[in-house]
């Protein structure tokens, strides 16, 4: 398989998986029509992280103005799906009053409008771009937000050894997503460097994607282990009853 084909295949896989990440939670919300004990700050950090990914994709880079097509498509769709999911989190939370729900909805719509503007900038002009070195700022900040948004819940699960609220299939999806993105970044690093162009931003994105992979891999293994342990404990109690 040649490098261009590898990049193309991995880029479209990232689009499919990335846009699917919020769907399980969205379906659960629509089905259950209730919001549990969630950390809204984490969801906002993740949502803003998606928008910063769009900033990175829209303005990167002067050397390769349309290289990050998959970032634009994946995060362009994701920010709308995630926005709907976030509003439903507020909508089905009985303890939150109507005013706060409307404010949350207003901010979500604002992020959508900014995202649409970014997509239009990327689509209509190849000259409104920044250098790879300047884009490094966004390739470091955006993934740091999406990577660490839910780390507080991870730390809590580690402390309590309670992983029941986490679907291991969803974590598996996040893990696979990181692996495919790493393939995409590595492929582009090789291609761009061979062309003699700077790769600062791509290196930054690769570093954070690797950190994200390490976090979700640990979470996936821990979820399988402790959920299986709880299942065995329950079976043993039923046998003794």
C-alpha positions in Angstrom: 0.0 0.0 0.0 1.5 3.4 -1.0 1.6 6.3 1.4 -1.1 8.4 -0.4 -3.6 5.5 -0.3 -2.8 4.9 3.4 -3.4 8.6 4.2 -6.7 8.6 2.2 -8.1 5.4 3.8 -7.1 6.5 7.4 -8.5 10.0 6.9 -12.0 8.7 5.9 -12.0 6.1 8.7 -11.2 9.0 11.1 -14.3 10.8 9.8 -16.6 7.9 10.3 -15.4 7.0 13.8 -15.0 10.6 15.1 -18.5 11.6 14.0 -19.8 8.4 15.8 -18.3 9.1 19.2 -21.2 11.2 20.7 -23.9 9.1 19.1 -24.2 6.3 21.8 -24.7 9.0 24.5 -27.2 10.8 22.3 -29.2 7.7 21.7 -29.2 6.9 25.4 -30.4 10.3 26.3 -33.2 10.2 23.7 -34.2 6.7 24.9 -34.0 7.3 28.7 -35.1 10.9 28.7 -33.1 11.6 31.8 -29.7 13.0 32.7 -27.6 11.3 35.4 -24.9 12.7 37.6 -22.7 14.3 34.8 -20.0 16.9 35.0 -21.2 19.7 32.6 -17.8 21.4 32.7 -16.2 18.4 31.2 -18.7 18.3 28.4 -18.1 22.1 27.7 -14.4 21.6 27.6 -14.8 18.7 25.2 -17.2 20.8 23.0 -14.8 23.8 22.9 -12.0 21.3 22.1 -13.9 20.2 19.0 -14.3 23.8 17.9 -10.6 24.4 18.4 -9.9 21.4 16.2 -12.0 23.2 13.5 -9.9 26.3 14.0 -6.8 24.2 13.5 -8.2 22.5 10.4 -9.6 25.8 8.9 -6.3 27.8 9.1 -3.7 25.0 8.5 -1.6 25.6 6.6 0.0 27.9 4.0 2.0 25.0 2.7 -0.9 22.5 2.5 -4.2 24.5 2.6 -6.5 21.5 2.2 -4.6 18.7 3.8 -6.9 18.5 6.9 -10.2 17.8 5.0 -11.0 15.0 7.4 -10.6 17.4 10.4 -13.1 19.8 8.8 -15.6 17.1 8.0 -15.3 15.0 11.2 -15.3 17.9 13.7 -17.7 19.9 11.6 -20.3 17.1 12.0 -19.2 16.3 15.5 -19.8 19.8 16.9 -23.4 19.7 15.8 -24.1 16.1 17.1 -22.3 17.0 20.4 -24.2 20.2 20.7 -27.5 18.5 20.4 -26.4 15.9 22.9 -25.3 18.7 25.3 -28.6 20.5 25.1 -30.4 17.3 25.8 -28.2 16.8 28.9 -29.5 20.2 30.2 -33.1 19.6 28.9 -33.5 16.3 30.8 -31.8 17.5 34.0 -34.8 18.4 36.2 -32.7 20.3 38.7 -31.7 22.9 36.1 -34.2 25.8 35.5 -35.4 27.0 32.2 -33.2 30.1 32.2 -30.0 28.1 32.5 -31.2 25.7 29.8 -31.8 28.6 27.4 -28.4 30.1 28.2 -26.8 26.8 27.5 -28.7 26.5 24.3 -27.6 30.0 23.3 -23.9 29.2 23.8 -24.3 26.0 21.8 -25.8 27.9 18.9 -23.0 30.4 19.1 -20.4 27.6 18.8 -22.3 26.3 15.8 -22.2 29.7 14.1 -18.5 30.1 14.7 -18.0 26.6 13.3 -20.0 27.4 10.2 -17.9 30.5 9.7 -14.7 28.4 10.0 -15.9 25.8 7.5 -16.8 28.6 5.1 -13.3 30.2 5.5 -11.7 26.8 4.8 -13.9 26.1 1.8 -13.9 29.5 0.1 -10.3 30.6 0.4 -7.0 28.8 0.4 -5.0 31.9 1.1 -6.4 32.5 4.6 -4.0 30.2 6.3 -1.2 30.3 8.9 2.2 28.6 8.9 2.9 25.2 10.4 4.8 26.8 13.2 1.8 29.1 14.0 -0.6 26.2 13.7 1.4 24.3 16.3 -0.4 26.4 19.0 -3.8 25.0 17.9 -2.6 21.5 17.4 -1.4 21.5 21.0 -4.4 23.2 22.6 -7.3 21.5 20.8 -6.3 17.9 21.5 -5.3 18.8 25.1 -8.9 19.8 25.7 -10.5 16.8 24.1 -8.0 14.5 25.7 -8.3 15.8 29.3 -12.0 16.8 29.3 -13.1 13.6 31.1 -9.9 12.8 33.0 -11.6 13.9 36.4 -14.2 11.1 35.9 -11.3 8.7 35.0 -9.5 9.6 38.2 -12.7 9.1 40.2 -13.1 5.6 38.6 -9.5 4.7 39.5 -10.0 5.8 43.1 -13.3 4.0 43.6 -12.7 1.1 41.2 -16.2 1.7 39.9 -16.4 1.5 36.1 -20.1 0.4 35.8 -21.2 3.7 34.3 -18.8 3.4 31.4 -19.6 1.4 28.2 -16.4 -0.5 27.3 -17.6 -0.5 23.6 -17.6 3.3 23.7 -14.1 3.4 25.2 -13.0 0.8 22.6 -14.3 3.2 19.9 -12.3 6.0 21.3 -9.2 3.8 21.4 -9.5 2.7 17.8 -10.2 6.3 16.8 -6.8 7.3 18.4 -5.0 4.5 16.5 -6.4 5.6 13.1 -5.6 9.2 13.8 -2.1 8.3 14.7 -1.7 6.5 11.3 -3.1 9.6 9.6 -0.6 11.9 11.4 2.4 9.7 10.8 1.5 9.3 7.2 1.3 13.0 6.7 4.5 13.7 8.7 6.4 11.4 6.3 4.7 12.9 3.2 5.1 16.6 4.2 8.7 16.2 5.4 9.6 14.4 2.2 8.3 17.4 0.3 10.6 19.6 2.3 7.7 21.4 4.2 7.6 22.1 8.0 5.8 19.6 10.2 5.6 21.4 13.5 1.8 21.2 13.8 1.7 17.6 12.8 4.2 16.6 15.4 2.1 18.4 18.1 -1.1 16.6 17.0 0.7 13.3 17.0 2.1 13.8 20.5 -1.4 14.5 21.9 -3.0 11.7 20.0 -0.5 9.3 21.5 -1.2 10.6 25.0 -4.9 10.2 24.3 -4.3 6.6 23.1 -2.5 5.8 26.3 -5.3 7.2 28.5 -8.1 5.4 26.6 -6.2 2.1 26.3 -5.8 2.1 30.1 -9.4 3.0 30.6 -10.5 0.2 28.2 -8.4 -2.5 30.0 -9.5 -1.3 33.4 -13.2 -1.2 32.4 -13.0 -4.8 31.1 -11.1 -6.0 34.1 -13.3 -4.5 36.9 -16.6 -5.1 35.2 -15.6 -8.7 34.7 -14.5 -8.9 38.3 -17.9 -7.5 39.4 -19.7 -10.0 37.2 -17.8 -12.9 38.7 -18.5 -11.6 42.2 -22.2 -11.4 41.5 -22.3 -14.9 40.0 -20.6 -16.2 43.1 -23.1 -14.5 45.4 -26.0 -15.9 43.4 -24.5 -19.4 43.6 -24.1 -19.1 47.4 -27.6 -17.7 47.9 
